[in-house]
Amino acid sequence: MKQMSLRSEWPMLFFACLCLFPLKLPAADVPSLTISDAMKLADRQNPRIKAALSQVTAADHRITQAESGFLPQVFFTETFNHTNNPMWAFGNRLNQEIITQTDFDPDRLNHPNPISNFNSALSMEWSVYQGGQTRIGVNQAKLDREAQDFFLMRTRQEAIATAATAYAGMVLAYHHLDVIQKSLETARVHLEMIRNRYENGLAVKSDLLRTQVHIAELDQDRIQDESRISMALSALNAAMGAPGDSNWRLATGLVKGESVLGPIDEWIGLAQSHRPDMQYLQLQEKIAEDEIQKSRAAHLPNINLIGTYELNSADFRNSGDSYTVGAMMRVNLYSGDRMSAKTRESEAMLSRIRAMRNDMAAGIEVQTRQAFLQVQSAWNRISVAEAAVSQSEEGLRIVRDRYENGLLTLVSLLDAEVALQSAHTNRYRSLHDYLAARIQLSLAAGTLDTNFQ
């Protein structure tokens, strides 16, 4: 009698076991991992984030390169030549300051002896006016540096969203496995009951065989769910930038939590103003506008100051020195339409970026709207799924009692078992979908960070 009472209370035990998490815990020495931990690991280790950080560093150096255009450029050159060319031979002797009266002999001028010359020169070029091209280039580099910050921010959001979604998927896989394992336990209890009834002549052999087939099908589901856990673990490790063989004890379960507040229009407005990728494109638009100005400035004169100090010597022991200073103005009068084509190219790129920005604005609205509706749908499904679990538990209890009293067939009992298994699976699926939808809504709105709960 005591055994029968325990069996009649199994639905409550079943539900209590399912509420425990972690579900199928790894070994005790495996590190614990919350969903927040997973997001923080992804923020530190994800390769995409490291790549984006490198782009920020590169943008810093591009600013330095652009600002160098305001400063003089200093060069040192060392040149060696050995020649009997009349003009160069005489020039080398002149530069070395070793000219004598005999060097003006016509025969020696026309047929000089070979002479070696080392030319050591320190030169300077300073562009003092380029029509504003340097100033525009510096402004572009600074805008690009700011844009790379937004690119990094969006990359971080996408990486931690991937990690959080993978974490939720792994939690769901554990729950699915636990539901199957509890269903297997229940099916084996029923198998013993049916075996006793068969041995006492109260059940037919087909009932026994049917139950054994049902257990075999559940065993196949268990094997598949274990495989899904391994695949989910691989996805989680990849998202976090962790080694592929890392194992974790998941410490955050699927809970209902709080409903998402605010009308959909507020979420869309938040997304349009906070999305880092939108802000990135807005800065790229400004850079493109500056590029048009810079291409037009190329038509203006360029003025450069130049200066050179040089030493000329045959053997570095005796040398002649000299200096040259000057200024140069250059105006491109005809470039084969190259500069005008550059301006038209810049205008076309600006039009492209503006079209991309408009497309992104429409896409952000669609993404945010879809995510919001998915959140609402998943939230409403949770209540329905929870009610279905209670109803399925009560239904299985009633069917079990009637089967034991010979009032229903085994098919009814198995159907009730499957219905309860499906109800628990749907409940966890709705909890998972709600969490995943909340992640996607925060990502769509551009507000997702490692503090997400």
C-alpha positions, 0 to 999 in steps of 0.5 A: 500500500505504501508503494502504491502511494509513492507511485501516485505522487510521482508527478509532483516529484517529477516537477520538483526534479525538473525545477532543479538546476544545474540539471546534469552536472559535470564533475565537481572540479569543473568551473561554474559559469553564469550567463553573466560570466559567459558574456564577460569572457566573450567580451575579453576573449572573443577573436572578433573583439580583438580584431576590432581593438586592433582597428582602434589602435590602427586608427590612433596611428592614422591620426599621427600619420595625418598630423605629420603633414603639418611638420617638416620632413627631414631626410638623410641620404648618402650617395656614392658615384665613380665617374669620368663623365666630363660634366660630373667629374668636374662637378664632383671636384668643384663640390669637393672644393679641390679645383685647381688651375690645371683643372681648366685645361681643355684636354683635362676637361674633355678627358678627365681622370675618373673620380669618386665622390661620397655625397652626404646630404641632410634635406628638409621639405615643409609643405606650408600650404596644400589648400587645406588637404592636411587639415581635412585629412587630420579631421577625417582621421579623428572621425575615423578613430571615433567611428572605430570606437562605435564599431568596437562597441557593436562588435562587443554587443554582437559577441556577447549576444552570441555567447548569451544565446549559446549559453541559453541554448546549452541550458535548454539542451540540459533541460531537454535531457533531464526531461527525457531522463525523468520520462525514462524513469517514469517509463521504467516504473510503468514497465515494472507495473505492466510486467507484474500485471502481465505475470498476473494475467491482468495485461497482454504481452503487447502492452509489455512490448509496447512499453519496451519500445517506448523506452527504446525510443526515449533512449534514442532521444536521450542519446540525441540530447547528449549530442546536442549538449556537446554541440551547444558546448562547442558553440558556447566555447567558440563564442567566449573565445575559450578552448574547444575542450573547455567544460563548464557547470552552468549556474544560471537556469531558465526562469520567467523573470520580469516582463519587458516594459515600454511600448514598441515605439519607445524601443524603436526610438531607442534603437535609432539613437543608440545603435553603435553601427548607425553612429558608425555610419553617420561618422563615415558619412562625415568622412565622405563629405570631407573627402569631397572637400579634400579632392577639390582642394587638390586643384589649389596651389601647393607651396613647399619650403625646401633646404639641403646641407651636403658634404662631398668627399672622395674619402671622407678625409677632406670634404666640401660643404654647401647648402641650398634653401628655397621655396616651390609652388606647384599648380596642377593645370591638367591631370587628364581629368584625374582630380575631377574624377576623384571628386566625382568618385567621392560624391558617389561614395557619399551617396552610397553611404547615405543610402546604406544609412537609410537602409540601416535605419529601416533595418533597425526598425524591423529588427527591433519590432520583430524582437519586441514581438518575439519577446511578447509572444514568448512571454505569453507562451510561458503562462500557457506552457505552465498551465499545460504542465499542471494539466498534463500532470493531473491528466497522467495521474488520472489515466494511471489510476484508471489503467491500474483499475483496468478502465483504460488501455496502455495506449492512453497511458503512453499518450499521457506520458508523452503529453507530460513530456511535451508539456515540460519541453514546451515550458522550457522552450518558451522560457528559453525563447523569452530569454533569447528574445530579450537578448535580441531585443537589447542587441537590436536596441543597442543597449546590450552589455555584460550586465544583462540579466 
